[in-house]
Amino acid sequence: MMGLEPLAAFHVELDPVLDLGDSPWGRRRVINIVGGSFEGPRLSGAVLPGGADWQVVHADGAISIDTRYTLRTHDGALLYISTSGVRHGPPEVLDRLARGEEVDPAEYYFRLFCRFETGDGRYHWLNRTLAVATAARAASAVRYDAYTLT
């Protein structure tokens, strides 16, 4: 039977949104990742600067999330993480988020699917692990709690 096991709480710090305008798929935005941290029972460390979220805002306001960035664990291992997901909610709630206001995550839906990759033997288990997360957007950061699918 499938279950969820806590993996880590992530705090990902972000640069301001770069709005590339409307494309055939929706409004393309890039949000550079500038740092952060993560902490959990088997996984903790720092979010390294240099990755980004290459997202698309759709006509109904829903956002397709597509992030790729690098983590450094507390013991020096480098991990690649990619997330894909969706954020949507009532237009007035999405407007408040866009203005950088603090919004209760219960007012909108923000979920992620997480994949990891590493060559460090201590963390090879992550290469074979799928994770899901519930997330919240702040003015200059994203916070999410990730759980492995068991």
C-alpha positions as CSV (number, residue, x, y, z in Angstrom):
1,M,0.0,0.0,0.0
2,M,1.3,3.5,-0.9
3,G,1.9,6.1,1.8
4,L,3.7,9.3,2.5
5,E,6.8,9.8,4.5
6,P,8.2,13.3,5.4
7,L,11.2,14.1,3.4
8,A,12.1,17.8,4.0
9,A,10.7,21.3,4.4
10,F,12.1,23.6,1.7
11,H,12.5,27.4,1.7
12,V,13.5,28.6,-1.8
13,E,14.4,32.3,-2.1
14,L,13.5,34.0,-5.4
15,D,14.4,37.0,-7.5
16,P,11.6,39.2,-8.8
17,V,9.5,37.7,-11.7
18,L,10.9,38.2,-15.2
19,D,7.8,38.4,-17.5
20,L,8.6,37.3,-21.0
21,G,5.1,38.0,-22.3
22,D,2.5,35.9,-24.0
23,S,3.6,32.9,-26.0
24,P,1.5,30.3,-27.8
25,W,1.3,28.3,-24.5
26,G,0.5,31.2,-22.2
27,R,2.3,34.0,-20.4
28,R,5.9,32.8,-19.9
29,R,7.6,33.9,-16.7
30,V,11.1,33.1,-15.4
31,I,11.8,33.4,-11.6
32,N,15.5,32.9,-10.7
33,I,16.4,31.0,-7.6
34,V,18.9,32.8,-5.4
35,G,19.2,30.5,-2.3
36,G,17.4,28.9,0.5
37,S,17.5,25.9,2.8
38,F,15.9,22.5,3.4
39,E,15.5,20.5,6.5
40,G,14.2,17.0,7.1
41,P,14.8,13.7,8.9
42,R,17.1,12.3,6.1
43,L,17.8,15.4,4.0
44,S,19.0,18.9,5.0
45,G,21.2,21.6,3.6
46,A,21.2,24.7,1.3
47,V,19.5,25.6,-1.9
48,L,22.2,26.9,-4.2
49,P,21.7,30.0,-6.4
50,G,21.5,29.5,-10.2
51,G,18.3,27.6,-10.9
52,A,14.9,28.9,-11.9
53,D,11.2,28.3,-12.3
54,W,10.2,28.5,-16.0
55,Q,6.5,28.8,-15.5
56,V,3.5,29.5,-17.7
57,V,0.5,31.4,-16.6
58,H,-2.6,30.1,-18.4
59,A,-5.7,32.2,-19.5
60,D,-7.6,31.0,-16.5
61,G,-4.8,32.2,-14.1
62,A,-3.5,28.7,-13.3
63,I,0.3,28.4,-13.4
64,S,2.3,25.4,-14.6
65,I,5.4,25.1,-12.5
66,D,8.7,23.9,-13.9
67,T,11.8,24.3,-11.7
68,R,15.3,23.0,-11.9
69,Y,18.0,23.8,-9.3
70,T,20.8,22.4,-7.2
71,L,21.0,21.5,-3.5
72,R,24.0,21.0,-1.3
73,T,23.4,18.7,1.6
74,H,24.7,19.3,5.1
75,D,27.5,16.8,4.4
76,G,28.5,18.2,1.1
77,A,26.6,16.1,-1.5
78,L,25.3,17.9,-4.6
79,L,21.7,17.0,-5.7
80,Y,19.8,18.1,-8.7
81,I,16.1,18.6,-8.1
82,S,13.3,19.3,-10.6
83,T,9.7,20.0,-9.7
84,S,6.6,20.2,-11.8
85,G,3.3,21.2,-10.5
86,V,0.3,23.5,-10.6
87,R,-0.9,26.6,-8.7
88,H,-4.5,27.8,-9.1
89,G,-7.2,29.5,-7.1
90,P,-9.9,32.2,-7.3
91,P,-8.9,35.2,-9.3
92,E,-8.9,37.6,-6.3
93,V,-6.6,35.2,-4.4
94,L,-4.2,34.9,-7.3
95,D,-4.2,38.7,-7.6
96,R,-3.2,39.1,-4.0
97,L,-0.3,36.6,-4.5
98,A,0.8,38.5,-7.6
99,R,1.0,41.7,-5.5
100,G,3.3,39.9,-3.0
101,E,0.7,39.8,-0.2
102,E,0.8,37.0,2.4
103,V,-2.0,34.6,1.5
104,D,-3.2,31.6,3.6
105,P,-2.2,28.5,1.5
106,A,-5.6,27.1,2.3
107,E,-7.1,29.7,-0.1
108,Y,-5.4,28.3,-3.2
109,Y,-4.1,25.0,-4.6
110,F,-0.3,24.7,-5.0
111,R,1.1,21.1,-5.4
112,L,4.4,19.8,-6.8
113,F,5.9,16.6,-8.0
114,C,9.7,16.3,-7.2
115,R,12.5,14.3,-8.8
116,F,16.1,14.0,-7.6
117,E,19.3,13.0,-9.2
118,T,22.8,12.6,-7.8
119,G,26.0,10.6,-8.2
120,D,26.8,10.7,-4.5
121,G,26.5,7.2,-3.1
122,R,25.1,8.4,0.2
123,Y,22.0,9.7,-1.6
124,H,21.5,7.2,-4.4
125,W,18.2,6.3,-2.8
126,L,16.9,9.7,-4.0
127,N,17.5,8.7,-7.6
128,R,14.8,6.0,-7.1
129,T,12.5,8.1,-5.0
130,L,9.4,10.1,-6.1
131,A,8.1,12.9,-3.9
132,V,5.1,15.1,-3.8
133,A,4.8,18.4,-2.0
134,T,2.3,21.0,-0.8
135,A,3.5,24.5,-1.3
136,A,2.9,28.2,-0.4
137,R,4.1,31.3,-2.2
138,A,5.4,34.3,-0.3
139,A,6.5,37.7,-1.7
140,S,10.1,36.5,-2.4
141,A,10.1,32.8,-1.6
142,V,8.3,29.5,-2.0
143,R,8.0,27.2,1.0
144,Y,7.0,23.5,0.5
145,D,6.8,20.4,2.5
146,A,7.9,17.3,0.5
147,Y,6.9,13.7,1.2
148,T,8.3,10.6,-0.4
149,L,5.8,8.2,-1.9
150,T,6.4,4.8,-0.1
